[in-house]
Amino acid sequence: MNTDEAIVRAKSELRLKARAARRVLTPEQRADASSKIAVAILSLPELQNVRTVLSYSAKSEELDLDIAIEGLRERGVRVVLPRITGPGKMELHWHGAADELGIGEFGLREPLCTAPAAPLAAIDAILTPGVAYDHQGRRLGFGGGYYDSLFAKVDSSVIRIGIAYEEQMFAELPRDEHDQPVDLVVTPERIYRSRR
C-alpha cells in the first residue's frame, strides 16, 4: 500500500469512528451541547469585531448553530449560508432571520437559489463543519472537498473556526497536500487554537 492509499484508508477509518461517536449522543445531550457551543462561539475574541460570518445548517448529528447564528445577528453580524451546486461546488448566499431555507443536496437546509449571492470578499469568519479535527487545526470533512476548496480561495485574514463535539477531536489526523487547516476548533467543552 502506497502513502496515498494509506492516508485514504486512515481517513476513512477515522470518519467512521468520529461519526459513530456523534450518533450515540441522545437528543438531550445534543441540545445541551448546542447551547454550550453557542455560548463558546459568542464569547470568542476572534468574532467580537467581525461584520460577516459564513455559517452552515447542521445535519441532525451535528451541533446545531441556530442559537449562535441568532446571537451573532443580534450583534449586527450579517450571516451567509452555502448552497451546494454540484460535486465540490457551493455558492454563498446572504441569509436573514426571516429568509426561507429549502432542502438541498445531502438533505441539508440551504438558501433558495433566488437568495441574493454573497461575495467571497465579504466573509470575515467561517464556522466550519467537520467529521473530525486534531489539536493542530487539521480537519477531516466528508470527502467532498467543499471547504478545502473554499479555504483555498478566501483571503488569509479570514478566520477559520471548526465546530465539533469533543468526541470528534483526535491527537493527530492524516493530511493530504490539499487539506486546509482551521485556526481554532470550538467544542462544547474547550477551544483548541492552532497556528495555521
C-alpha positions as CSV (number, residue, x, y, z in Angstrom):
1,M,0.0,0.0,0.0
2,N,1.5,3.4,-1.0
3,T,1.3,6.6,1.1
4,D,-1.8,8.0,-0.7
5,E,-3.7,4.8,-0.2
6,A,-2.7,4.6,3.4
7,I,-3.9,8.2,4.0
8,V,-7.3,7.5,2.3
9,R,-7.7,4.3,4.4
10,A,-6.8,6.1,7.6
11,K,-9.2,9.0,6.9
12,S,-12.0,6.5,6.1
13,E,-11.5,4.7,9.4
14,L,-11.4,8.0,11.4
15,R,-14.6,9.2,9.7
16,L,-16.4,6.0,10.8
17,K,-15.1,6.4,14.3
18,A,-15.9,10.1,14.7
19,R,-19.4,9.7,13.1
20,A,-20.2,6.7,15.4
21,A,-19.2,8.8,18.4
22,R,-21.7,11.6,17.3
23,R,-24.5,9.1,16.6
24,V,-24.6,7.7,20.2
25,L,-25.5,11.1,21.7
26,T,-29.1,11.5,22.9
27,P,-31.3,14.4,21.8
28,E,-30.9,15.9,25.2
29,Q,-27.1,15.7,25.0
30,R,-27.2,17.3,21.6
31,A,-29.4,20.2,22.8
32,D,-27.2,20.8,25.8
33,A,-24.1,20.7,23.6
34,S,-25.6,23.1,21.1
35,S,-26.4,25.6,23.9
36,K,-22.9,25.4,25.2
37,I,-21.4,25.8,21.7
38,A,-23.4,28.9,21.2
39,V,-22.0,30.4,24.4
40,A,-18.5,29.5,23.3
41,I,-18.8,30.9,19.8
42,L,-20.3,34.2,21.0
43,S,-17.5,34.5,23.6
44,L,-14.7,34.1,21.0
45,P,-12.5,37.2,20.9
46,E,-11.9,36.4,17.2
47,L,-15.5,37.2,16.5
48,Q,-16.0,40.4,18.5
49,N,-15.4,42.7,15.6
50,V,-16.5,40.7,12.5
51,R,-19.1,42.0,10.2
52,T,-19.9,38.9,8.2
53,V,-19.8,35.2,9.1
54,L,-20.3,32.2,6.8
55,S,-22.1,29.5,8.8
56,Y,-23.9,26.3,7.8
57,S,-27.1,24.4,8.5
58,A,-26.3,21.4,10.7
59,K,-27.1,17.8,9.9
60,S,-29.1,16.0,12.6
61,E,-25.9,14.5,14.1
62,E,-24.0,17.8,14.1
63,L,-24.0,20.6,16.6
64,D,-26.9,23.0,15.9
65,L,-25.7,26.5,15.3
66,D,-29.1,28.3,15.2
67,I,-28.7,29.8,18.7
68,A,-25.1,31.1,17.8
69,I,-26.3,32.5,14.5
70,E,-29.2,34.4,16.2
71,G,-26.7,35.7,18.8
72,L,-24.4,37.0,16.0
73,R,-27.3,38.6,14.2
74,E,-28.3,40.4,17.4
75,R,-24.8,42.0,17.4
76,G,-25.4,43.2,13.8
77,V,-23.3,40.5,12.1
78,R,-24.5,39.5,8.7
79,V,-24.9,35.8,8.0
80,V,-24.0,33.9,4.9
81,L,-25.0,30.3,4.2
82,P,-23.7,27.9,1.5
83,R,-25.8,26.2,-1.2
84,I,-24.4,23.1,-2.9
85,T,-24.5,23.4,-6.7
86,G,-22.5,20.4,-7.8
87,P,-19.7,18.0,-6.8
88,G,-17.2,20.0,-4.8
89,K,-19.0,23.3,-5.6
90,M,-21.0,25.6,-3.5
91,E,-22.4,29.1,-3.8
92,L,-22.7,31.6,-0.9
93,H,-25.9,33.5,-0.2
94,W,-27.0,36.2,2.3
95,H,-29.3,34.8,4.9
96,G,-31.5,36.9,7.1
97,A,-33.5,35.7,10.1
98,A,-36.8,35.7,8.1
99,D,-35.4,34.2,4.9
100,E,-36.7,30.8,3.9
101,L,-34.5,27.8,3.5
102,G,-35.0,24.8,1.2
103,I,-33.7,21.2,1.4
104,G,-30.8,20.8,-0.9
105,E,-28.1,18.3,-1.6
106,F,-27.4,15.7,1.1
107,G,-30.7,16.7,2.8
108,L,-29.2,20.0,4.2
109,R,-31.2,23.1,4.8
110,E,-29.8,25.8,2.5
111,P,-30.7,29.1,0.9
112,L,-33.1,29.1,-2.1
113,C,-31.5,29.7,-5.5
114,T,-33.3,33.1,-5.5
115,A,-31.5,34.3,-2.4
116,P,-29.0,37.2,-3.0
117,A,-25.5,35.9,-3.7
118,A,-22.8,36.9,-1.2
119,P,-19.3,37.8,-2.4
120,L,-16.4,35.8,-1.0
121,A,-14.6,39.0,-0.2
122,A,-17.3,40.0,2.3
123,I,-16.6,37.0,4.6
124,D,-14.7,37.7,7.8
125,A,-15.0,34.3,9.5
126,I,-16.2,30.8,8.6
127,L,-17.9,28.5,11.0
128,T,-16.8,25.1,9.5
129,P,-18.4,21.7,9.8
130,G,-16.2,18.7,10.0
131,V,-16.2,15.0,10.8
132,A,-13.0,15.2,12.9
133,Y,-10.3,17.7,13.9
134,D,-7.0,17.4,15.6
135,H,-5.2,19.7,18.1
136,Q,-3.2,21.4,15.2
137,G,-6.3,22.5,13.4
138,R,-6.3,19.8,10.8
139,R,-9.8,19.0,9.6
140,L,-11.4,15.8,8.2
141,G,-14.6,16.5,6.2
142,F,-16.9,14.1,4.5
143,G,-14.5,13.9,1.5
144,G,-16.3,16.2,-1.0
145,G,-13.6,18.9,-0.8
146,Y,-16.1,21.8,-0.4
147,Y,-14.4,23.6,2.4
148,D,-10.8,22.8,1.3
149,S,-11.7,24.4,-2.0
150,L,-13.4,27.4,-0.2
151,F,-10.4,27.9,2.1
152,A,-8.0,27.9,-0.8
153,K,-10.0,30.9,-2.3
154,V,-10.5,33.1,0.7
155,D,-8.1,35.8,2.0
156,S,-5.6,34.6,4.6
157,S,-7.1,37.0,7.1
158,V,-10.5,35.2,7.2
159,I,-10.8,33.3,10.5
160,R,-11.5,29.6,10.1
161,I,-13.4,28.1,13.0
162,G,-14.0,24.4,13.2
163,I,-17.1,23.2,15.1
164,A,-17.1,19.8,16.8
165,Y,-18.1,17.7,19.7
166,E,-15.2,16.8,22.0
167,E,-15.6,13.2,20.8
168,Q,-14.6,14.3,17.3
169,M,-11.2,15.6,18.5
170,F,-8.1,13.5,17.8
171,A,-4.4,14.0,18.7
172,E,-3.4,13.9,15.1
173,L,-5.1,13.4,11.7
174,P,-3.6,12.2,8.5
175,R,-3.1,15.0,6.0
176,D,-3.1,15.4,2.2
177,E,-1.4,18.3,0.4
178,H,-4.8,19.8,-0.5
179,D,-6.2,19.6,3.1
180,Q,-6.7,23.1,4.6
181,P,-6.5,23.6,8.4
182,V,-8.6,25.8,10.6
183,D,-7.4,28.5,13.0
184,L,-9.3,27.1,16.0
185,V,-11.7,24.4,16.9
186,V,-14.6,25.1,19.3
187,T,-16.2,22.2,21.2
188,P,-18.8,22.5,23.9
189,E,-16.0,21.9,26.5
190,R,-12.9,23.5,25.0
191,I,-11.3,25.8,22.5
192,Y,-8.3,24.5,20.6
193,R,-6.2,27.2,19.0
194,S,-3.7,26.4,16.3
195,R,-1.2,28.2,14.1
196,R,-2.3,27.9,10.5
